[in-house]
Amino acid sequence: MLVLDRLIAFKDKQIIKVVTGIGRCGKSTLFEIYQDYLIGNGVLHEQIISINFEDYDYEELTEPKSLYKYIKDRLYTDKKIYVLLDEVQKYIANILNLAHFLMY
């Protein structure tokens, strides 16, 4: 089963999906394809929070409180939100702590 197929199969399950692989193997491209799949299947752009931590536009979000606020401000109570975090390797401890608070 391809990785994309597995992401799609678990799309609406409330679990954290982690995609790992060596550098330059296509993880970022996989996230882009998955976003296109979501949008093509009725998910609104507003329901997708996509952050690449190598993008300077998101540099301030490497701080846990800033990332928490950024995501929390975009959560809707009546719609599922898809959070895609790319290039997290430097910030993984912060993100794992945050995931606990956002899921409940």
C-alpha positions in Angstrom: 0.0 0.0 0.0 1.4 3.4 -1.0 1.9 6.1 1.7 -0.7 8.3 0.1 -3.3 5.5 0.2 -2.6 5.0 3.9 -3.1 8.7 4.6 -6.4 8.6 2.7 -7.5 5.4 4.5 -7.0 7.1 7.9 -8.2 10.5 6.8 -11.0 10.9 9.2 -9.6 9.0 12.1 -8.5 11.1 15.1 -4.9 10.0 15.1 -1.7 11.7 14.4 -0.1 10.5 11.2 3.7 10.7 11.0 5.4 10.5 7.6 9.1 9.7 7.9 11.8 9.2 5.3 15.3 10.2 4.3 15.9 13.8 3.1 14.7 14.6 -0.4 12.5 11.5 -0.7 9.3 13.4 -1.4 7.6 13.9 1.9 6.8 17.6 1.2 5.4 16.6 -2.3 3.3 13.9 -0.6 1.8 16.6 1.7 1.0 18.8 -1.4 -0.7 15.8 -3.2 -2.6 15.0 0.0 -3.8 18.6 0.2 -5.0 18.4 -3.4 -6.8 15.2 -2.6 -8.5 16.7 0.4 -9.7 19.8 -1.6 -10.8 17.6 -4.5 -12.9 15.6 -2.0 -14.8 18.5 -0.5 -12.5 19.8 2.2 -12.3 23.6 2.1 -9.0 25.5 2.0 -9.9 27.0 5.4 -10.0 23.5 6.9 -6.3 22.8 6.1 -3.5 24.3 8.1 -0.2 23.6 6.3 3.0 24.8 7.9 6.5 24.1 6.5 9.0 25.0 9.2 11.7 25.7 6.7 9.6 28.5 5.2 10.6 31.8 6.8 7.0 32.9 6.7 6.4 30.5 9.6 9.7 31.1 11.5 7.8 32.6 14.6 5.8 29.4 14.8 8.8 27.4 16.0 7.9 28.7 19.5 5.3 26.4 21.1 3.0 29.2 22.3 3.0 30.9 18.9 2.3 27.6 17.1 -0.5 26.7 19.6 -2.2 30.1 19.1 -1.8 30.0 15.3 -3.5 26.6 15.1 -6.1 27.3 17.8 -7.2 30.5 16.1 -7.9 28.5 13.0 -9.9 25.7 14.5 -13.6 25.5 13.7 -16.0 23.7 16.0 -18.3 22.4 13.3 -15.7 21.2 10.7 -12.7 18.9 10.9 -9.4 20.6 10.5 -6.4 19.0 8.9 -3.0 20.1 10.2 0.0 19.3 8.1 3.4 20.1 9.6 6.4 19.7 7.4 10.1 19.8 8.3 9.4 19.3 12.0 12.6 17.5 12.8 14.2 20.4 14.7 11.0 21.1 16.7 9.6 17.7 17.3 9.5 17.9 21.1 7.6 21.1 21.0 5.1 19.7 18.5 4.5 16.5 20.3 3.6 18.4 23.5 1.3 20.7 21.5 -0.5 17.8 19.8 -1.8 16.5 23.1 -3.5 19.9 23.9 -5.0 20.3 20.4 -6.5 16.9 20.2 -8.7 17.3 23.3 
